């Protein structure tokens, strides 16, 4: 399922990685943010929305990264370049990530930022939509978000253009040893 | 036909940007759509969707109640009304009571349907469309020309001009840069808006959920940032259960834009927290606006199965020439014609329903399994019922309804037009008919119709009889096709009978909404064709075959006439088209094709009725190949040739460019001959090549096969 997911997601300009451990995932995120110029100035912030992963790792190495913040507000999100969140599920047949984002902060970091980094437990891979709908229902989730690739449009002359209102890059990191909420 | 309607067609046809963009898109769309559906059983999928939506259409009240109950239990306010004016008032009131100054909208056809924006603007509220295409046309002061791609008619240069004015800076026509401008301009609008207005792709009764699909990400912002969210959905968007959304989520993006899934899907159930910790003020408006009435109409109920993918626009040979604006201000294309007739008024569809050439392409791809061409025919029928036929048509049909008079006039026309015809074509028609031959020669009417020639044909006696239904074109324009057909059937051991009382199949009347005339034709033909004991009734014209196999029955049913239904069914059972019958006879060993001959290259044109109603696509191809022809497929082999019976006479300005495109596609194969199974298509395409180089031979399949069959 991972290979199918990767092919589908890359087909819609997502970047897909797979790592063994949570520690490796944190290293990846830190490395990525530094390479891409995270800084404590507007338009350079990185916002990490509350996620189960944050509780399970040693956050010390994250403390001294300038511009990386864990409180998410609309003002900060509007000025952030990076948004990091945990997505619970991944649908192999369409390359789609899914999350219960009833908490609006989860949406802010994945909608107002330029680059969205999504951490996904490999165990959250599902074959398709019906498999998801059997597991994630509106009874418990007021706002379910599905994300497939980067924000796109073809409204001008049918030319595909990436990054309209949502992120122009979607970085997907599967983590094998990450426990999901399910 | 209204003068300004004809003018709007002319304007669209002359708009090179529009026809260029739509033409290119429609070519790519067909290929990409096929790719998107690879490995998926489309028939099963659309069967499921039709079932889900049809169930909902039968239970609109009950599902609306359930939706309201569930959404309100989760903190939403649900407002239900039949009246667009009440929707506008409701939204304006919510805005007033909450001191709303600015609104951001994500794309919603329902708000277009009720012309919401001007109403809010009159209240002093600023409204920003945030879907890029919608924003472009909002800035341009236009209306959407396509349901999914509202600004497809505009060039990047035009967009650059609009945006330049907006940001007060000269912008180049660089698309990625223009998209960034839109992002930067609209971002503050999202952040400052007090109210977000969205439509809904699906409304789930069981859970009270709204499903929203977008690619740009604007719907996520519209539903997350402002403290008030108003959803406007037509009640046809209701489905019963949460599981019902899966097939729609699967088909809609594939059919709309050939995507596996839109970039973003949001499923919103009840009020959720705002960014300041308060709860969202969520209003959901379930709008009827004649949808219940539609659900109660046995014919039109199926139109509620539409999921608004616009694939009927994308495959329509007319839409790609004229675009959406010719259709009106809101819903466009095939389904748009139907929705306009209902949500606006029947009268409004009077002109646009005439744009449909009845090729059936849309019916093949509709994920809601709606028989769009049939519903457009029903609109025609009702218009004729309400307003009567135009005088000229009334005169024509009173003639067609009297076989002796009709055939007598055709004979007279043959004599009258003789001085004008050269080489079997009418070069010029007298007076007002002249423009009808523009770009295409019409065949001369035969000096001796088939019905007279038949009497002189000597056939070997046989106990096995087949009745031949000639149809007007073979009878009066191409009698040689009828003669060739008889020779072929004689070789198979049949004796052909030709019931003299047969008359027009009624298709021209039916396609113009004159069902009473078509029913009269049907009765005459049933009487004529069922009088002798025959194995089959064969026609070499797919339109006539479809009339006898399907339309006699449906015409009687539409009119509620039952007297001739059993006989119509009997006739239907016996009727068969040329290629299907010959294939059967070859399989049975009654006919064989001479082997070992090489006859050169042909390309094959699929006639609309043969492919999409009779489903005979492989038979003629296999026969031609077995006969020794090399088959070279052309692009868009199954796209209409633009004939459409009287369509080419009523809308020659549309028919002509469709024919040009067909000829261009034929020429790309380099084949010297194009084969087809329909004398109507022969008339159109042969006439086209006669006026444009005459470099390609146009033949009915039976003409190419006759010599090779033994």
Contacts between the chains, C-beta under 8 A, distances in Angstrom:
chain1	res1	chain2	res2	distance
A	8	B	260	6.3
A	11	B	260	7.8
A	12	B	259	7.7
A	12	B	260	7.6
A	12	B	263	7.2
A	73	B	275	6.8
A	74	B	191	7.0
A	74	B	225	6.7
A	74	B	275	4.3
A	78	B	187	7.3
A	78	B	191	6.0
A	93	B	260	7.5
A	94	B	260	4.3
A	94	B	261	4.3
A	95	B	260	6.9
A	95	B	261	7.9
A	96	B	261	5.5
A	96	B	265	7.8
A	102	B	272	5.2
A	102	B	273	7.4
A	103	B	273	6.8
A	104	B	224	5.8
A	104	B	272	6.8
A	104	B	273	5.5
A	104	B	274	6.6
A	104	B	275	5.4
A	107	B	220	6.0
A	107	B	224	4.8
A	108	B	224	7.1
A	108	B	275	7.0
A	111	B	217	5.8
A	111	B	220	4.6
A	111	B	221	5.7
A	111	B	224	6.7
A	112	B	221	7.4
A	129	B	246	4.6
A	129	B	249	5.7
A	129	B	250	6.6
A	130	B	243	7.1
A	130	B	246	4.8
A	133	B	242	6.2
A	133	B	243	5.8
A	133	B	245	7.1
A	133	B	246	5.8
A	134	B	243	7.9
A	137	B	207	7.3
A	137	B	242	6.3
A	138	B	204	7.4
A	138	B	207	4.1
A	138	B	208	7.6
A	138	B	209	4.7
A	138	B	242	6.5
A	138	B	267	6.3
A	138	B	269	3.8
A	139	B	207	7.1
A	141	B	267	7.8
A	141	B	269	7.2
A	142	B	74	7.0
A	142	B	268	7.1
A	142	B	269	5.2
A	142	B	270	5.4
A	142	B	271	7.3
A	142	B	272	4.3
A	143	B	223	8.0
A	143	B	266	6.7
A	143	B	267	7.3
A	143	B	268	5.6
A	143	B	269	7.5
A	143	B	272	4.8
A	144	B	266	7.0
A	144	B	267	4.0
A	144	B	269	8.0
A	145	B	220	7.1
A	145	B	264	7.3
A	145	B	265	7.6
A	145	B	266	5.9
A	146	B	261	7.2
A	146	B	264	6.8
A	146	B	265	3.9
A	146	B	266	7.5
A	146	B	267	7.9
A	147	B	263	6.9
A	147	B	264	6.1
A	148	B	260	7.1
A	148	B	261	4.6
A	148	B	262	6.9
A	148	B	263	5.4
A	148	B	264	7.5
A	148	B	265	7.8
A	149	B	263	5.4
A	150	B	263	6.9
A	151	B	215	7.2
A	151	B	216	5.7
A	151	B	217	4.2
A	151	B	263	5.8
A	151	B	264	7.7
A	152	B	215	5.0
A	152	B	216	7.0
A	152	B	263	5.6
A	153	B	132	4.9
A	153	B	133	7.8
A	153	B	179	6.3
A	153	B	215	6.1
A	153	B	216	5.1
A	154	B	149	7.3
A	154	B	257	7.3
A	155	B	131	7.4
A	155	B	132	4.2
A	155	B	133	3.7
A	155	B	136	6.9
A	155	B	149	6.4
A	155	B	150	7.5
A	155	B	151	5.7
A	155	B	152	8.0
A	156	B	132	7.2
A	156	B	136	7.5
A	156	B	151	7.2
A	156	B	154	7.6
A	156	B	156	5.4
A	156	B	159	5.4
A	156	B	175	5.1
A	156	B	178	6.2
A	156	B	179	7.2
A	157	B	21	6.4
A	157	B	155	6.5
A	157	B	156	5.3
A	157	B	175	6.7
A	158	B	21	6.7
A	158	B	24	7.2
A	158	B	25	5.4
A	158	B	28	7.8
A	158	B	149	7.3
A	158	B	152	6.9
A	159	B	156	7.8
A	159	B	175	4.9
A	161	B	175	5.7
A	161	B	176	5.4
A	161	B	179	4.6
A	163	B	179	7.1
A	163	B	180	7.6
A	163	B	183	7.0
A	164	B	132	5.9
A	164	B	179	5.7
A	164	B	182	6.8
A	164	B	183	6.0
A	164	B	215	7.7
A	164	B	216	3.8
A	164	B	217	6.5
A	164	B	218	7.3
A	165	B	130	6.7
A	165	B	183	6.2
A	165	B	186	6.8
A	165	B	187	7.8
A	165	B	190	7.6
A	165	B	216	4.9
A	165	B	217	4.2
A	165	B	218	4.5
A	165	B	220	7.9
A	165	B	221	5.9
A	166	B	216	6.8
A	166	B	217	2.6
A	166	B	220	6.7
A	166	B	263	7.0
A	166	B	264	6.8
A	167	B	217	7.6
